[in-house]
Structures are given as structure tokens and as C-alpha cells.
Amino acid sequence: MKSALSRLTDAFWFIPAVLGVAAVVLAQVLISVDRAVGDGGGDIWGTLFYRVGASGSRDILGAIAGSILGVAATSFSITISVLATASSTYGPRLVRNFMNDRGNQFVLGLFGATFLYALIVLRSIRNESLSEGQFVPNIAVNVAVMLAVADVAVLVYFINHIANSIQVSTLSARVRVELDEVVDHLYPDPPSENATAVARFDDDAADVPSEASGFVVDIDEDELLGVARRHDCVLEVVIRPGDHVVAGEPLVRAHPASVASELGTEVSRAFTLGITRTPVRDIQFAVQQLVEMAVRALSPGTNDPYTAHNAFSELAVGMVPLARRTEPQPGRVDDDGILRLVVTRVRTTELIDDIFTAVRVYALQAPVAMAAAILLARRIGVAAAEPDVRAAILHHLSLIERAERDSDGDPEVAEFCCGEIEMAREAIRASWSRRTTH
């Protein structure tokens, strides 16, 4: 339920729809207030609001509705242009950052809401020639003018916001924030209170298949824990957020096997599937977004090593805190301390493989980007709490050094990178030596 609500509020249309409904309601309320006040509102209303008559009110509302609709169309065109530029330059997977941007949603929503408000108020104006008599909603007309003034201010904000949002630093920082959030959720420090180690299972188990196909967006571990407790069993999750499943493929293994046939619908409800990966619970995808930014920046068509440098620096902000934490225990116990759930997490070494394999392939002849990547390796290795993380970093540094020496590029670039790698090795070993001695 919480995941579905989060996806609803993140949808691009949600805020514009809410503002549109609010505009219609506000228009109807103010029209009703105008009807109730009528011409007997006294001098207070005359002081606060201008009265321009039926014809003038129509002109004002028509001008507001027409101009705002044009501005909204132009703003939407600007947004689409920015989306196309970002998609081609930084990767199509970063488009969702623009679509989920609250600023863009609010601006387009406010323009649409102003148009709807003016339209509703306009249709309520009546001339004296009509049998019902003249009616001009003066309060509502004046509020429409206030909304138009607000829209001008919002338009200025929107232009500034769009210009900032396409900058490399803004894009990479936004992706890095998502990486920070998923690290804190999946690898909490301190670890979860109900986490525990898992002993070897017996062979009495059966798979519980998926009822649908798609990418695993989220796994509700609390829901699975409740299912396991109700059926007095242990559920072993065999997939992770970001994996793609086809209907009929296993989601969990049930221990004992006798309860597997009863769990299908309950287990499926705990898995949120989507048409694409998201970084909300998928740490590998969050890392890959920043890696993709670096890789695209190093392509011959772009040739922007400083963007790659920025991406590697942002990766350090997410990866270093993760390296400082110990790998979480896979088991989850219920309130009685009984093991009920076994989950899988992406290991830090897997993320290191994703990052530095790309570095070795794409960044060999880009000293600016390579220096940033080696610094990233040094930071992770120095901060590493687990020996396998440190070993993985040293292994990739050796592979990069070998690739640099075997490449046909500038020998001075290779010598520079190898020198940086050696200094990174010495810093990592010195840090580990200090830890072991203490």
C-alpha cells in the first residue's frame, strides 16, 4: 500500500491533477460567496476588489485564460526539449528525474489550474438582458487576477529552474541523493534489530512462483515476515529489487515445502513489479545511473571527462559510507525471535565490479576521469570495514594498472595513472594496517 501510494504521488500528472481539482472547487466556492454577498457587501468589498462589470470581467478572464494556456504550452515544450537533451546526453534512464521533479509538476499544474479557474468563473457571468438578471462574481474575478500575477512569478522561477536542472552538477547530485537514500534503507547503521545470521537449510523446500511479469521495484519485507509467521514457515527470497521476473518464475522458496501451495497470492502482494527499474530500492541501478553518466561523458561523441570526474566524485559520497558498514545479516526474526525470512542484498563487491569494470573499459585514455576513479577506489579502500571489499578494490586497481600498461595510448598518461594507483594502494594498506594493530 505504501509503495503504491508513493508511485501515485511521484506520477507526473498527480500534482497538476490535484491543483486542477482545487482550482475548480475554489472557483465554485468563490462564485457561491459572490452570490451570497451580492451588491450588499458594503464598502469593504469595494475597497478590496475592483468592479469592472460583466463585459470587463469577461475580457479580463478571457485574456487570462488565453494567455496562460499559451504560456503552459510553451513551458511544456521547453520541458520536452530539456528531456530530449538530457536523454541523449546523459542517458534515457535519467529522464525520470525530470518527470518526478516537483518544481516542474507544480509550475505546469498551476498554469493549468489558472486556466480552469478562469474558465469556470467566466461561464458564471450573466448580463442584465438575461431573465435571471446580471451577475458578476467580483471576488472570483479579482482572485483570477491574483493568480495571473502569481503565474508570472512562477514563470520566472520555471525558467531558472529548468536552466539549473540540466546542469551536470544538479543531475548527478539528484542521483546521488537517491543513492544515499537506498543505502540508508537497505544497509541501515546500526543494523536492523530483527536481523540475524542464517544456518544451513534442509532440502525440504518448494518455490513460490510469481503471478505477474516485470522488474522488481520493491519488496515488502514486513509483509513477507507476517506471511511466514501466519503459515509457520521460513521464506527465502530468491530475487532482489531490480531483477526481472517472468510469471511462473520463483519469488521465494518456502520451508517446508508443504506450505508453498498456500502462499501464492499472499507472497505476490509483497512484491511490487513495474515496467522499468527505479533507484528507490535498487542500489545497483542507483550506482549504474552515475556510472552511465561517466561512460557517456567519455564517449568520443561527447568527450567530456570533467562530467565523468563529477560522476565519480558523487559516487564516492554514496559508496564510502556503504563501505564503512558491515554486510547486513540476511535473516529476519519475528517478535518471538524465530527465524521467518531470509533476504538477499547486493554485496558491496558487486557494486565495485560494476563501477571499475566500466572504468577499465572506457576511461583508460582520459587522465582527468581516471584520476577521479582512482581517488574513488582509494576512498572506498581506506574506508572499507570488510576485508573482501578492500581485496576487491586492490584487485581492480591491479587490473586497471595492467590495462594502462598494455594500452596503445600515450605512455605519459599510463605512467601518471600507474603512479596514482600505487599511491592509492599504499594508502589502503596503511589504513588497514592501522586498523589491525588497534
WONOR-V249873 format. One record per residue. N is the residue number from 1. RES is the residue in one letter. D_LAST is the distance of its C-alpha to the last C-alpha in Angstrom with 1 decimal. Layout:
# WONOR-V249873
N|RES|D_LAST + N|RES|D_LAST
This chain:
# WONOR-V249873
1|M|47.6 + 2|K|44.8 + 3|S|44.2 + 4|A|48.0 + 5|L|48.3 + 6|S|45.5 + 7|R|47.3 + 8|L|50.6 + 9|T|49.3 + 10|D|47.7 + 11|A|51.0 + 12|F|52.7 + 13|W|55.9 + 14|F|54.5 + 15|I|54.5 + 16|P|57.8 + 17|A|59.4 + 18|V|58.2 + 19|L|59.5 + 20|G|62.8 + 21|V|63.4 + 22|A|62.6 + 23|A|65.1 + 24|V|67.8 + 25|V|67.3 + 26|L|67.2 + 27|A|70.4 + 28|Q|72.2 + 29|V|71.1 + 30|L|72.2 + 31|I|75.5 + 32|S|76.1 + 33|V|75.4 + 34|D|77.9 + 35|R|80.5 + 36|A|80.0 + 37|V|80.2 + 38|G|83.0 + 39|D|85.0 + 40|G|84.8 + 41|G|81.4 + 42|G|82.8 + 43|D|81.8 + 44|I|78.1 + 45|W|77.8 + 46|G|80.0 + 47|T|77.8 + 48|L|74.5 + 49|F|75.8 + 50|Y|78.2 + 51|R|81.1 + 52|V|82.4 + 53|G|84.6 + 54|A|84.6 + 55|S|85.2 + 56|G|82.6 + 57|S|80.0 + 58|R|80.6 + 59|D|80.2 + 60|I|76.9 + 61|L|75.4 + 62|G|76.7 + 63|A|75.2 + 64|I|71.8 + 65|A|71.7 + 66|G|72.9 + 67|S|70.6 + 68|I|67.5 + 69|L|68.1 + 70|G|68.3 + 71|V|65.1 + 72|A|63.3 + 73|A|64.6 + 74|T|63.5 + 75|S|60.0 + 76|F|59.7 + 77|S|60.7 + 78|I|58.1 + 79|T|55.4 + 80|I|56.6 + 81|S|56.7 + 82|V|53.0 + 83|L|52.1 + 84|A|53.9 + 85|T|52.1 + 86|A|48.7 + 87|S|49.3 + 88|S|50.5 + 89|T|47.9 + 90|Y|44.7 + 91|G|45.5 + 92|P|47.6 + 93|R|44.7 + 94|L|44.0 + 95|V|47.5 + 96|R|46.3 + 97|N|44.4 + 98|F|47.8 + 99|M|49.5 + 100|N|47.0 + 101|D|47.1 + 102|R|48.3 + 103|G|49.9 + 104|N|52.1 + 105|Q|53.1 + 106|F|54.0 + 107|V|56.1 + 108|L|58.1 + 109|G|58.5 + 110|L|59.8 + 111|F|62.4 + 112|G|63.6 + 113|A|63.7 + 114|T|65.8 + 115|F|68.2 + 116|L|68.6 + 117|Y|69.1 + 118|A|71.8 + 119|L|73.5 + 120|I|73.7 + 121|V|75.0 + 122|L|77.5 + 123|R|79.1 + 124|S|79.8 + 125|I|82.1 + 126|R|85.8 + 127|N|88.9 + 128|E|91.8 + 129|S|94.0 + 130|L|92.3 + 131|S|93.7 + 132|E|90.5 + 133|G|90.7 + 134|Q|88.4 + 135|F|84.7 + 136|V|82.0 + 137|P|78.5 + 138|N|77.9 + 139|I|74.5 + 140|A|73.2 + 141|V|74.6 + 142|N|72.9 + 143|V|69.5 + 144|A|70.0 + 145|V|70.3 + 146|M|67.1 + 147|L|65.3 + 148|A|66.7 + 149|V|65.3 + 150|A|61.9 + 151|D|62.1 + 152|V|62.7 + 153|A|59.5 + 154|V|57.6 + 155|L|59.1 + 156|V|57.6 + 157|Y|54.2 + 158|F|54.5 + 159|I|55.3 + 160|N|52.2 + 161|H|50.0 + 162|I|51.2 + 163|A|50.6 + 164|N|47.0 + 165|S|46.3 + 166|I|47.0 + 167|Q|44.7 + 168|V|41.8 + 169|S|39.2 + 170|T|40.7 + 171|L|40.9 + 172|S|37.3 + 173|A|36.0 + 174|R|38.0 + 175|V|36.7 + 176|R|33.1 + 177|V|33.7 + 178|E|34.9 + 179|L|31.7 + 180|D|29.6 + 181|E|31.8 + 182|V|31.6 + 183|V|27.8 + 184|D|27.7 + 185|H|30.4 + 186|L|29.3 + 187|Y|25.5 + 188|P|25.2 + 189|D|22.0 + 190|P|21.7 + 191|P|23.4 + 192|S|27.0 + 193|E|27.6 + 194|N|29.9 + 195|A|27.7 + 196|T|27.1 + 197|A|26.5 + 198|V|29.7 + 199|A|31.0 + 200|R|33.6 + 201|F|36.9 + 202|D|40.3 + 203|D|43.0 + 204|D|45.2 + 205|A|44.7 + 206|A|46.9 + 207|D|46.4 + 208|V|47.5 + 209|P|49.1 + 210|S|49.1 + 211|E|52.4 + 212|A|52.2 + 213|S|50.9 + 214|G|48.6 + 215|F|45.0 + 216|V|42.6 + 217|V|42.0 + 218|D|40.4 + 219|I|39.6 + 220|D|40.1 + 221|E|37.5 + 222|D|38.8 + 223|E|42.3 + 224|L|41.2 + 225|L|39.4 + 226|G|42.7 + 227|V|44.8 + 228|A|42.7 + 229|R|43.0 + 230|R|46.7 + 231|H|47.3 + 232|D|44.9 + 233|C|43.1 + 234|V|39.9 + 235|L|40.0 + 236|E|37.9 + 237|V|38.0 + 238|V|38.6 + 239|I|38.7 + 240|R|36.7 + 241|P|37.8 + 242|G|39.3 + 243|D|40.8 + 244|H|44.5 + 245|V|46.5 + 246|V|50.1 + 247|A|52.1 + 248|G|51.9 + 249|E|48.4 + 250|P|45.8 + 251|L|43.7 + 252|V|42.2 + 253|R|42.5 + 254|A|43.7 + 255|H|42.9 + 256|P|45.4 + 257|A|47.9 + 258|S|50.7 + 259|V|49.7 + 260|A|49.2 + 261|S|52.8 + 262|E|52.6 + 263|L|49.6 + 264|G|50.9 + 265|T|51.9 + 266|E|49.3 + 267|V|46.4 + 268|S|48.1 + 269|R|48.2 + 270|A|44.4 + 271|F|44.2 + 272|T|45.3 + 273|L|46.7 + 274|G|47.8 + 275|I|49.5 + 276|T|46.4 + 277|R|42.7 + 278|T|41.1 + 279|P|37.5 + 280|V|37.7 + 281|R|35.8 + 282|D|35.6 + 283|I|32.3 + 284|Q|33.4 + 285|F|36.5 + 286|A|34.8 + 287|V|32.7 + 288|Q|35.8 + 289|Q|37.8 + 290|L|35.6 + 291|V|35.5 + 292|E|39.3 + 293|M|39.7 + 294|A|37.8 + 295|V|39.9 + 296|R|43.2 + 297|A|42.5 + 298|L|42.0 + 299|S|45.3 + 300|P|48.1 + 301|G|50.2 + 302|T|47.7 + 303|N|45.7 + 304|D|43.5 + 305|P|40.0 + 306|Y|39.1 + 307|T|39.4 + 308|A|37.1 + 309|H|34.6 + 310|N|34.9 + 311|A|34.5 + 312|F|31.2 + 313|S|29.9 + 314|E|30.9 + 315|L|29.2 + 316|A|25.9 + 317|V|26.4 + 318|G|26.7 + 319|M|24.4 + 320|V|21.2 + 321|P|21.0 + 322|L|21.9 + 323|A|19.2 + 324|R|16.6 + 325|R|18.1 + 326|T|17.9 + 327|E|21.3 + 328|P|23.6 + 329|Q|25.1 + 330|P|28.7 + 331|G|30.4 + 332|R|32.2 + 333|V|33.6 + 334|D|36.6 + 335|D|37.0 + 336|D|37.5 + 337|G|34.2 + 338|I|36.1 + 339|L|34.9 + 340|R|37.4 + 341|L|36.1 + 342|V|33.9 + 343|V|33.2 + 344|T|32.0 + 345|R|29.9 + 346|V|29.6 + 347|R|26.4 + 348|T|24.4 + 349|T|25.0 + 350|E|28.7 + 351|L|28.6 + 352|I|26.8 + 353|D|29.6 + 354|D|32.3 + 355|I|31.0 + 356|F|30.4 + 357|T|33.4 + 358|A|35.5 + 359|V|33.9 + 360|R|34.7 + 361|V|38.2 + 362|Y|39.3 + 363|A|37.3 + 364|L|37.5 + 365|Q|40.2 + 366|A|38.9 + 367|P|36.5 + 368|V|36.1 + 369|A|35.1 + 370|M|33.1 + 371|A|31.0 + 372|A|30.3 + 373|A|29.4 + 374|I|27.0 + 375|L|25.3 + 376|L|25.2 + 377|A|23.5 + 378|R|21.0 + 379|R|20.2 + 380|I|20.0 + 381|G|17.8 + 382|V|15.2 + 383|A|15.3 + 384|A|15.4 + 385|A|13.7 + 386|E|15.6 + 387|P|15.6 + 388|D|19.4 + 389|V|19.5 + 390|R|17.7 + 391|A|20.0 + 392|A|23.0 + 393|I|22.4 + 394|L|22.1 + 395|H|25.1 + 396|H|27.2 + 397|L|26.3 + 398|S|27.7 + 399|L|30.7 + 400|I|31.4 + 401|E|31.2 + 402|R|33.6 + 403|A|35.9 + 404|E|36.0 + 405|R|37.0 + 406|D|39.6 + 407|S|41.1 + 408|D|44.5 + 409|G|43.4 + 410|D|43.0 + 411|P|41.0 + 412|E|39.7 + 413|V|38.2 + 414|A|36.6 + 415|E|35.2 + 416|F|33.8 + 417|C|32.1 + 418|C|30.6 + 419|G|29.2 + 420|E|27.6 + 421|I|26.2 + 422|E|24.6 + 423|M|22.9 + 424|A|21.6 + 425|R|20.3 + 426|E|18.5 + 427|A|16.9 + 428|I|15.8 + 429|R|14.3 + 430|A|12.5 + 431|S|11.0 + 432|W|10.0 + 433|S|8.7 + 434|R|6.3 + 435|R|5.3 + 436|T|5.4 + 437|T|3.8 + 438|H|0.0
